[in-house]
Amino acid sequence: MKLAYYPGCSADGSGIEYGMSMERTAKILGIELVELEDWNCCGATSGHSTNKLLSLALPARNLAIAEKTGLDMLAPCAACYSRHRAAGKVIQEDEATREKIAEIIEMDIEGSIETLSILDVLANQIGADTIKAKVTNPLNGMKAACYYGCLLVRPVELTGFDDPEDPQSMDKIVQALGAETIDWSFKTECCGAAMVTSRPDVGNRMLYNVLRNAREAGAECLVTACPLCMLNLDMRQAAVEREYNTSFNIPTYYVTELLAIACGDSPNTVGIDKHFVEAGSYLETVRSRAAEAKSADAKKAGAGSESSEDAEALQKKIDAMIKGFEKNTEKMAAKLIDDQESAKILAEVVTGDEKKIARLAEFMVTDRDKAVKAAEAFVAAELKKRAK
C-alpha cells in the first residue's frame, strides 16, 4: 500500500510520539508513506473560526499537492483529517467555490483523491487479522478504553468509515494486539479541545468527566488517535487531578505506539518516555501479566498432555487384559476366583460377551476388588438362572 502522507504540524512538536510511531507502524505493515512536498498547516480551529474561504483554501492546497501524486492521502491527526475531508467535500460538490479556491492557491484542483484516517486504514484496509499476524509481544492483560474523541468519526457525512455513536475500528485494532477493550459511554465525548486553555473552568470539567468515566468503566489506560486529545488526556491530567482533588494516573497511548510495541518495538523507540503521565510501568505490568498467562497456559497444556498420555497408557493395559480373556478365558477367570468350579462358570459366562469382558478387564486394571466382586456377581447370576 502506498499513500500520500500529511504529517501535520503536531507530528514534530506536541505530538512527536505520534509521528514517530506512525512511521514505525507504516514500516511494520508495509505501508509506503510519501510525504507531501511543501505542505502547509490545515488551519485547524483557527482557520474556520476566522474565515470560511481561508479554512477551505488551506487544506485544499495540500489536497492539490496530493492530487499530483495520484495517491490517497493519510492525515493521522483528527483535526487535520476533519479539515481535509470538509474541504474535499466542498471541492467535489461546489464548482463555484472550487474555482475560487483554485485561484487563491494558484493550483488546479479536482477533488480526485480521498483523505484517510489512520483508523480507517488500519481497521478497514489492512485489517485486524493482518495486524494480529504481525504481533510478537501481545498486550494480553491490558485493559484499555479506546477514545475516539469528537472528530475522528463525526460528522458522519464527512467520515462514514465507522459508527458515529459507538465506533469499533480502534477497538478492533487494539484487540488484535491482544488487549481487552472496555465498553464505555464517553468514547466519542469531547475532551475539551482548546477550551481547556481558553476556558479551563469549562474544559477541565469536560476532561475530568472523560477520565472519571474511563476509570469507572474499569479502564487502566486510554488509547487515542488524536494529538489534541492526547495532549489534554496526558499533559493536563495532573491539573485536573489537582482541581478535583482526585488521582487518576491513567496512562494514555497513541494506537500506533501500541501497535509498534506489540509488534516488537521497544517503548522508547516510539516515544513512550516523552509522555507526561508515566506510561512505561503499566506496559511492564502488562508484560508481566502476559508472561504469567502464557506460563499458566503452558502448564495447563502440559497437564492436559500428561492426562492424555495417562489415559492412553491405561487403555493399552485394558486392551491387553481383553486380549488375555480372548486368548485364554479360563486362565483369566481363575485370576479372579479361586474356586475352580466357580472360575469355570465365569469363563463360560463371559466367553463371547464383549461387554462383560471389557468390564472385567477395566476393573482388573483400575480396581482389583471391583473386578472380583463383578466376577462373583456374574457367577451368582448364572447359578440363579440355572436353578430355575
Secondary structure, DSSP 8 states (H G I E B T S, - for coil): -EEEE---GGGGTTTHHHHHHHHHHHHHHT-EEEE-TT-----HHHHHHH-HHHHHHHHHHHHHHHHHHT--EE--SHHHHHHHHHHHHHHHH-HHHHHHHHHHHTS-----S-EE-HHHIIIIII-HHHHHHH-SS--TT-EEEE--TTTSS-STTT--SS-SSS--HHHHHHHHTT-EE---TTTTS---TTHHHH-HHHHHHHHHHHHHHHHHTT-SEEEES-HHHHIIIIITHHHHHHHTT------EEEHHHHHHHHTT--GGGGTGGG-SS--HHHHHHHHHHHHHHHHHHHHHHHHHHHHHHHHHHHHHHHHHHHHHHHH-HHHHHHTT-SSHHHHHHHHHHHTT-HHHHHHHHHHHHH-HHHHHHHHHHHHHHHHHHHH-
